[in-house]
Every structure is written in C-alpha cells, then in structure tokens.
Amino acid sequence: MQRGQRIGSPAGAPAPRRFVFVLVNNFTLLSFAAAVECLRIANRMAESTLYEWTVSGDSDDFIECSAGSRFHLDMPLGELGRDDTVMICGGMDIQQATSKRLLNWLRREARRGLKIGGLCTASYVLAKAGLMDNKRATIHWENHDSFSEEFPEVNLTKSVFTVDGNRMTTAGGTSSIDLMLKLIAEDHDEKLANAVADQLIYSSIRTDQDTQRLSVPTRIGVRHPKLSQVIQMMEANIEEPISPSILAKDAGMSTRQLERLFRRYLNRSPKRYYMELRLQKARNLLMQTDMTVINVALACGFSSPSHFSKCYRSHYNTTPYRERGAHASRLSV
C-alpha cells in the first residue's frame, strides 16, 4: 500500500475504540499478543488511530504469563468508560487464577452494559461471574469437559470463537485473530480486515462456524473413514461407553474387522483406545474441577471408584487421589 492510501474509516470518524485487556495470572501470551497485533496493524493500515488499548489486572504491579514473562499493568481494575471493550486473557490453571475481586469487578462492569470477551480459557471467568448463562460460548478444547460439567447453563460450542450479544469468547491460540478480524470488519470494512490478515500472513480467516480441533484423520495421522467414524462415536459417548460390537455394527463391519483395524493403524485394541480416551477426560476433570473422584468416575463411564482407580493407576502410574493432591501442591508453590 502506498503512503497516503488509507483503508478503513474516512476522515471525521468516531473516537478510537478502546480495548481493556485484563491479564489473569498464567495467561497465554499468544492469545493476548495476537489480539493486540490485530489492533496495531489496523491502525497502521488505516494510517489513523482507530483503536487504543490498555492493560489491567488484579494486581498492583505486574502479571506473569504462562511462559514466565512479566507484564507491567497500565491501570488497576476500576470503573471503565461505557464504550470500552473488556477482553479477559486466560491461560493455564484458570480456576486457581480467578479471584473474587476480578469476578465482582466483572459483574459490576457488565451491569453497566460493557462489551466483554474472554480469550483462551477466560470463558471460565465470564461463566463463573454469571455472564454467560443461556449464551453461546467456546473454550480451549482441553478445558471443554470440565467447563461443560461446571456450567451446564452455558451453551458450550466447539467453535473457534463465538459472539452472542455483548459477550465474546475464543478457543485460544490464533483464534484471537479470527475474532479481532471480525470486529475490525464490523467497525470499518472487510477491506481493512483483509489487509490486517495479509500483514499477519494469515491466509485462511475462520468464522464462528469453524471448529477448533483438527479432524480425526489429521489428529491420528490416518485417513480411514470407518476408523474415523468409530473414534468420533467413542469421543461422543464417554459417560456411557458403547460396546465394541455395537461400534462395529454401526460402522458396517464385524467386531473382528474392527479389532484388526485398530491394531493395524493405532497398535492397540478398540477397547484400549476407548479406555485411554475416558482416562484422559478423567484426568482433565481431576485437574480442572472440584468434582469428587466418584463423580469423575461416573462422568467417564466407570461403574465404581475402585475400578476407576485401578484403571487410572495402570495408565498413569498413580491414583486419582494422588494425582489431584500433587496438582494442588504444584499450584500452591
């Protein structure tokens, strides 16, 4: 673009839109940086200050991201302008990092009608504050199980991002870019949003209809339609596992064929693969929720705590109780 050629709002445009990024301890740097870079590049492409931003948080000095870098805050949590947009930046161990002061502040600002978003795992913060009841939301896939257990009143999706009224959520990672490009296009025009994407070398802009996880064939490195079909059925039925015979029948094959298929491509039996999926969900729930071990077992298709503990120890070389205790000790350091 040649100097003097502007993209975006014409002269005499409204005052810059201000974003207040609220950093939560252990926030994910990528999600935060990607969002800010979109605003910076939009200003550069338009050769005008379309956006301003500031950094806040529940601290008197700085907040540390999950990569260990420290960020000094521009301002404490306080009353904002009515036209400000709040973006909570979440990351690892979001339950531990969510303070009562932050929740109370969020509720107060929400009552004043501000637009509020959550990047990465910050959807948890919004839901904990009661701001997502009966609204669409998304969260990083690793936190999906625990979120759906704790907030059944939220319409949780697997989308890259969601916008529902004056609430916005993203799934983490580069999904901040997709949300910010949508907001830039709405504030100004598609041409400016595309120019920002071009500067970011972001060649495939996603919408809220795109899902966050890779397809099953891509994740497992195998492109076999029936294998993918069975794995999708397994992932969708963790709480009430389906027997191998029914899985095979629904996929149009015999149980023996199903066994050979898993042995050939995944080097394990269907039963073992299914068990690993259930134990992975159980581990996420143990780490991310306050659910009792009994309730975790039931949510993952185990009929008794003793059977669950035996399977868990066999796979992770520790018991569910010790796993949770060790995780709590790490957080308290």
N, C-alpha and C positions, 0 to 999 in steps of 0.2 A: 504494500500500500504506500503510495507516495504521500509525502508530508502535505498536510492541508486537506487531504481527502478523509472525511470523517465518516465513521459508521456509528449508527445509533441515534440518540435523541438530538433534535435540532437545537439551535440557539434558543435561549429562553425556556429551557426545560426546567422541570421542578427541581427542588433542592436534592442533593445526593441522598440516596437511600443508605442508612447506616445499619450495619450488622454488628451485633454484640456477641462475640464468641466467648462462651463460658467454658473454660477448661476444667475438666474433672481430673483428679489425680490419676495418673497412669493412662491418660488419654492417648489415642492413636494419632501419631504425628501425621501420617499420610492423609487421613480424612480431613484434618484441620487445614493442613498446607494446601491440599487440592482445592478446597473451597475458597481460601484466601487468594490463591493464584488466579482463579477464575475472575474474581473481582478486580484484581490488579490489572490483568490483561484487558478486561473490558474497558477500564479507564484509558489504558494506553491506545487501544484500537480506536476509541471514540475521541481521543485527544481532549478528554474532558473528565472532570471528576463526577462520574455517575454514581460511584459507590465510595463509602467510607466504612472503616471498621475499627473496632477496638477490642481489647482482650480483657476479660474479667474472670473471676473465680472466687471460690470460698476460701480465701487465704489473704493474709496481709502483705505477702511478698511475691512468692512465685509458686508455680505448679510444675510438677515433673511429669514428662510424658513416659510412655512405656519403654522408650528407647534410652531413657536416662537423662535426656537433655532437660534443662530447666528454663522456664519461660516466665519472665517478669510480667506482672499484670499491670495494665494501664489504669485500671479502676477497680474498686471493690464492688461487691454486689450492692446495688442501690436502685432507686427509682429511675426508670428509663423514660425516654421520650415516647409518646404514643405511636409514632411512626417507625420506631426501631424494630428490627427483626432480631430475635434471640436465636442463637444456634448453640445448643449444648453439645460439647465434644466429649464423647465417651471413649472407653477403651477396655483394658483388662480389669477384671475383678470389680465390675461396675457396682455390684451390690455393696461392697465394702466402701467404695469411694463416694457413694451418695449420702450426703449429710442432711440432717434435718433442716439446717439453716438454708441449704440450697432448695430443698423441697418447698419450704414455706415461702421463700422468695419467688420461686416459680409460680406458685399458686396466686400470690399477690399480683404479679405482673400479668398473669393470664386473666385475672378478673378485670384488668384494665384494658383487655382486648388486644394485646400484642400478638403478633405472629411469632410462633415458637416452633423450632425444629430440633431434631436430635440426630446427630451424626454418629455412625457406627453403633455402639451399644447404648447410646444415650436415650434410645427409645424407652429403655428401662426407667430412666429418671423421669421422663414425661408420664409414663404409666403409673409409676409409684406416687407421683404427685396428683394422680387422678385426672390428668388432662387428656387421656386417650380413650376414655370409656365410650364404647359404641362407635369408635372411629377406626379407620384403616391404619395399619402401621406395619413396619418391617423392622428387622433387626438382623445382625450378622447371623448367618446360618448356625454357627457354633452355639449361639445363645437361644436358638429358636425353641428348643424343647422346654428349657426352664422358664422362658417368658410365657409360653402358652399355658404352662401349669399354674403360674402365679397370677396371670391376668386373663382369665377366660372371658372377661367382658370386652376385651380388645379384639378387633377383627384383624388378627395377625396374618400377613401375607408373606410370600417368598419373593416379593418384587425387589428390584434394585433400589427403588425409592418409592415413597407414597406422599401424596398431598391430599389432605382431607380438611377442607375449610382452611382455618388458620393454623393447622398443625402439619408439620412435615417431618418425615423420618427417612433415614438412609440405612443401607445394609453394611456400610463401612467400606474401607478401601477406596477405590476410584469412583464409587457411586456418588460421592460428594460432587464430582464433576458433572455428572448427569443432572443432578438436582439443580445445581447452580446455573447450568446452561439453560434449563427450563425457565428458571426465574429471570435470567437475563433476557431471554426471548420474550417473555411476558411483559417485562418492564419496558423493553425497547423494541427489538425485532429479531427475527430469525437470522438475518444477515449478520448482526453483531454476534449472536451466539455461535454461529458457524465460524466466524473469524477467530473467536476465542478458542474454539475447538481446534482450528487449524494451527494456531500458535502452540497449542499443547501437544500437537501431533496426535490428536485423539480422533481417529478416523471413523469410529463407529459409536455414535451417540445413542445411548439407550433411553427408553421411556419407562414409565411406571408399569408397562405391560411385560417388560423383560424380567426374567427371573435371575437370581443372583448366583446360583450354583451352576457349575459345569454340568453338562448332560452326563447320564450314567456311563455311556460308552467312553466319553472323554476321561471321566474320573478313573475308571478301572482299566483304561487302555485297551479295551476290547470292543470291537464292533460286531456284536452278535445280537440280533433283535430279540430272540427268545430269552437270552441271558439277561439283557437289559430289562425286559418285561418282568421277569421273576424278581430281580433286585428291586425294581420300583414297587412291586407288591409287598416285598419284605419291608421296605422303608416306610410304607404307608400303614403297616399293621404291626407295630412294635408292642403295643399294650396287649393285643390279643393275637399272638403268633398263629400263622397258618401252617398246617402240616405240609410236609414235602409232597405228599400225594395230591393234595388239592392244588398246590402251586404248579405241579407238573401238569395236572389236568387242565387248569386254566390257561397254561401256555401251549397246550396241544401236544404234549409228549408224555412218555411214561416216566415213572419215578426213576427207573434205571437210566434212562436217557438224561434226565435232569442231573443225576449224580455224576455221570460221565462228563457232562457239560461243565460243571463247576470244577471237577478235578482237572480237566484239560486246561481251562483258561485261568482259574484262580487258585489251583493247587490246594483245594480244601473242599470239604463236603458242603452241600447246601445248608445242612444243619449247623455246621461250624460257622459258616459265614453269617447266617442269621443270628447266631448267638453273639458273635462279635459286634454286630450292629446294635443289639439290645444292650450289651455291656457298655458300649461307647455312649449310648444315650444315658445309661445309669450313671456313668462317671460324670457326665456333664451336669446332671441333676444334683449329684452329691456336692459338686464344686460350686454350683451357681444358685442353689436354693436352700431353704431351711426345711425342706420336706424330710420327714422321718425316713429312716432306712427301709422300714416296712412299706411306706407309700411309694418310695422309689422303686422297690422291688415289684410292686403291683403295677406301677406305670410302665414297667419294662417287660411285663409278661411273665413274671416269676410267681409261682403259686405260694411260695413260702420264703421267709427270710433266710432260713438255713440253706435252702437250695441256691438262693441268690448269692449268699456269702461264699458258698463252695465254688460256684462258677466264677465269681469275681476274683477269688484268691487264685484260682487256676490260671486265669488270664493275666491278671495284673500283679500277681505275687504279693498281694496284701489284701486285707479285708476292707469292706466298705467303711467300717467304723474308723479304722486306722487311716484310710485314705482321707477321709473328711478331717480327722484330727490333725494330720500332717499339713493339709492345705490351710487350715485355720492358723496353725503355728507359723507358717510362712507369711501369712498376711499380717500377723501381729508383730513381726520383726521390724 
